[in-house]
């Protein structure tokens, strides 16, 4: 069985060692063909607390770490621009 990985954007970093990652899925509607965007939010473990809001990250599925947390941040692909 392959390990699941997703790429998304950090939408919240308010918790200790946890970030909320929004992953977009774009797929055509089965009947009408229009591209529909579905967003799914995952809680991911961030051991070093280094992810910030707006960062693009790769997350990987892991064993349950808490009631809602089943993903871990593998790498930060790009940092959010600070202005």
C-alpha positions in Angstrom: 0.0 0.0 0.0 1.4 3.4 -1.0 1.8 6.1 1.6 -0.6 9.0 0.9 0.8 12.4 0.4 -0.9 15.7 -0.3 0.3 19.3 -1.1 -1.6 22.2 0.4 -1.5 25.6 2.0 -1.3 26.3 5.8 -4.4 28.1 6.8 -3.9 28.1 10.6 -0.8 27.8 12.8 -2.4 28.9 16.1 -2.0 25.5 17.8 1.2 24.1 19.4 2.9 21.6 17.0 -0.2 21.5 14.8 -1.1 23.2 11.6 -4.3 23.1 9.5 -3.6 22.5 5.8 -6.1 23.2 3.1 -5.8 20.8 0.1 -7.6 21.7 -3.1 -9.0 19.1 -5.5 -10.0 20.2 -8.9 -12.1 17.8 -10.9 -14.7 18.0 -13.6 -18.3 17.6 -12.5 -19.5 14.1 -13.6 -22.5 15.3 -15.4 -21.9 18.9 -16.5 -18.1 18.9 -17.0 -17.4 22.2 -15.3 -14.3 22.2 -13.2 -15.3 22.0 -9.5 -13.0 22.9 -6.7 -13.3 21.0 -3.5 -11.2 22.0 -0.4 -10.4 19.5 2.4 -8.7 20.6 5.6 -6.3 18.3 7.4 -4.6 18.8 10.8 -0.9 18.0 10.5 1.8 17.5 13.1 4.6 20.2 12.9 7.2 19.1 15.4 9.4 22.2 15.1 6.6 24.7 14.9 8.3 26.2 11.8 5.2 26.4 9.4 3.5 29.7 9.1 0.2 30.7 7.6 0.4 30.8 3.8 3.2 28.3 3.5 2.9 25.6 0.8 3.7 22.3 2.4 3.7 18.5 1.7 2.0 16.3 4.3 2.1 12.6 4.7 -0.4 10.2 6.3 0.8 8.6 9.6 -0.6 6.8 12.6 -3.2 8.6 14.7 -1.4 11.2 16.7 -4.6 12.6 18.4 -8.3 12.5 17.9 -8.2 14.5 14.7 -4.6 14.5 13.7 -3.4 11.8 11.2 -1.0 13.7 9.0 2.6 15.0 9.5 4.4 17.8 7.7 7.2 16.3 5.6 8.6 19.5 4.0 7.9 23.2 3.4 7.8 23.7 -0.4 7.6 27.5 -0.3 7.3 30.1 2.4 4.6 32.7 2.6 5.7 36.2 1.6 5.9 38.6 4.5 4.7 42.2 3.8 
